[in-house]
Amino acid sequence: MRMRFKPYARPELLACDFHVHDPLNHAGHWHSLYARPEQPWHLELGCGKGGFMAQLAPQHPDINYLGIDITDKVLILAKRKIEAAYAQRHMTPDNVKIASLDIERLTGPFAPADTVQRIYINFCNPWSKNAGSNKHRLTHPRQLLQYRTLMPEGAEIYFKTDDDALFHDSLNYFPAAGFEITWKTFDLHKEEPAWNIRTEHEGMFTEQGIPIKALIARKGPDSTVSWVEPKVLAKEREEAEEAQD
């Protein structure tokens, strides 16, 4: 179901201290936006309503977090959940930010100096497997190669999904983009790791009897990348980047 436009979202977000109002203008100095810029930086790609970030960020004040989604009507819900979570703990949300960005085009708002130690991808759109749609998957090699530019060797991606096809394909996507899969499970809740945070989507799928698939992938050397971007995708990317500029 499509979420309705929320006219109050933009003004409320602009009044929020941890919302990044102009995310396209911070390439190369994202760390400086935080109270403690020297801390490790973790991203959640597709933070949605903020259920994951609202649980994670207050637990780890020694890590800086950024939750990304594409529209204000979603981010406003994340803002409120994060705000409430910090208030409940009597904490200031100075280690977390949220921003509206197109995840498929991260090369514009970020630069290699914006070093990312960990990326979370939780229940992203699985898209269709056909050639016209699978390129939009957040774990597609085209996307993973973008993330690599921000990640030092050894940095990790944590990925969770309910979709069998997406997960099986991702088991090939990650190695092709030079990531070593160091851990995986086809039923996350069978022997649930202590670090797992159950999101709203996760609870919903579990109630429906759908096993949650998950993996951890570590960035390897550039020499381990085997995927070569097809010319048609490269052209589309270049055109999109030119339009963004």
N, C-alpha and C positions, 0 to 999 in steps of 0.2 A: 504494500500500500504506500502510495506516494505521500510524503510528509508535506503538510500545508505550509505556506509562506507565513512567517511570523514577523509582523512589522516592528515589534518591540526588540527583536533579536539584535540588530545592528547597534542601536543606541546603548543597549545594556552591555554588549561586548566592548564597545568603545569606552565605557566607564570602568571596565575591569582591568585591574593592574597586571594580571597574568595573561591577558589576551594580547597577542602581537598584532598591532593594527596595520602595519605596513610590511608584511613578511618578505616582499620582493626586494626590499631595500637593505637587507642585512647579510647578504652573501659575504662570507669570510669573517664575520664577527658575531655570530650567534651566541657564542659563549659569553660575550660581554653583557648580554641582556640579563644575566642571572646575578644574584647577590654574591654567589661564590663561583666565579667563572672557571676556577681551576678544577672543579669537580668533573667526574666522568659524565658524558652526555648520552642519554638514551632516547630513542624516538619510538612512538607508536604510530604506525601508518594506518590511517582509518580508525581514529579513536571513537567514532560514533557518538553515542550518548554519554561517554565518559566513565562507564562503570568500571572498566579495568584501571584506567589512570587514577581514578578517585581512590581506589584501594591501594594501588602500588606506590604512588609518589609520596604520600604522607609516611609510609613505612620506611622510606629510605631518604632521609633529608640530606644524606651525603652524596646523592646522585641528582643531577639535573635532568629534567624530563621535558619533552615536547610532544604534545598530542596533535596530530594533523588530521583534518577532514576538509571536505571541499565546500561545504555550505554553512552559512550562519545559522540556519534553522536547526542544524544538528549540533553545532558547536555551542549554542546557547544552553542546550541541555547538559552538555559536558561541563560547561562553566559552572552551572548551578550545582551539579553533583560534586565536583572538585571542591568548590567553595564550602559546601556543607560538610564534606569529609574533613577538611582542615579545621573548620570551626568546631567540629565535634571533639577534635583532639587539642583544641586551644593552640593551634599552630598558625603561622603565617605562610601562605603558599608562595614562598620565595624560591623554591626549587622546581617549579613547574610552569610551563607555558602552553598555550593552545594557539593554533593558527589555521587559517583557511588557505589551503594550498592544493593544487592539482598534483597528486602523488606521481602521476605519469610524467611529470615535467619538473623534476627536482634539480636539474642542472642549472636552472636560472636562479632560484632563491638560495641555493647553497653552493659553497666552494670547498675545495679540498681542506682548507684551514678549519672548516667546521667539523672537526673530528668526532665521529660517532662510534661509541664502544659497543652498543647493542641496539638492535632494531626488533620491535615486536610487530607481528602481523597476525591479527586475530580475526578469524571468520570473515575474510574479505570476499567480495563478489567472485564466485567461481567461474563466471562467464562460460561460454560454450567452448567446446574443444576445437571447433573448426578454425581454420586459418584466419578467418576474418575477425574472430573475437578473442582467441586465446592470448593474443599479444597484450591485451588489457589486464591480464592476470598480474597481481602484484608480485607473484613468484616467477613470472616468466623471465627467461634470461635477459631480455631487453631491459627489464626493470632492475634485475639483480646487478647488472653491470653499472647502472646508475648509482646504486647504493654503494658499490665497491669503491667509487671515487671518494667517498666520505669516510670509509672504514679502514683502519690500519690492519695489517695482517694479524690474524688471531681474533678479531672482533666477531661477534656472533649475531645471528638472526634466530629468533624464537618464532615459530610458526604453528598456528592451530587452525583446524578447519573441521567441518562436519562432512565435507564433500569428498567422496571416495575418488572420483576422477581427478579432481584438482590435486589431491594429495599424491596419488600415484604418479601423475605427471610431474609434480614438484620434486619427486625423488630423482628424476632425471634432470630437471631444470637446474637445481643447485650445483651438482657436480659440473655441468656444462659451463656454468658461470664462474667456476673456480672456487666453490664452497665445498668443504668437506662436511658431510652429515655425520655428526659425532654421537647423535642419539635420536631415536625415533620410536614411536609407538602407534599402533592401530587402535588402541583403546586406552586413552589417557587416564580414565578413572578406575581402571582395573587395578593398577598399582600407582596411584596418583602421587607424583612428586610433591615434596613439601613446598616447593616454590610456586606451584600452580595457583593462579587466581581465577576462580570461576566467574565468568561474566554473565550478563543477562542472557545472551545468545546461548552460551554454553549450558546454562541451566535449562533453557527451553528445549534444546536438542536432546539433552540427557533425559528429560521427562518423556520425550517422544521415543526413547529407546535407540537413538542414533549414537553410535560410538564416536568419540572425539579423537581425531588423528592429530599428532603433533610431532615436531622435530626441532632439533637444534642444529644449525649449520654454522661452521666456522670459516671465515675468509682465509683462503690459501694464497700462495704466491701467484703473481700474474701469469706465470708459466703454466698454471693449471687450468686456465680458461681455454675451453675448446669451442665455445659457441661463436659463430661469426654472424653478425647481423645481416640479414638479407637486404639487398639494395633497396627494395620497396619500403622496408621498415626504416632504413636509414634516411631515405628521402622524406618520409612522413615526419620523422623526428626533427630533421633539420628545418622543415617548413614550420613545424609547431614552435620551435625555438625562435625562429625569425619573427613569427607572429607575436610571440610573447615579448620580444624585445621592443 
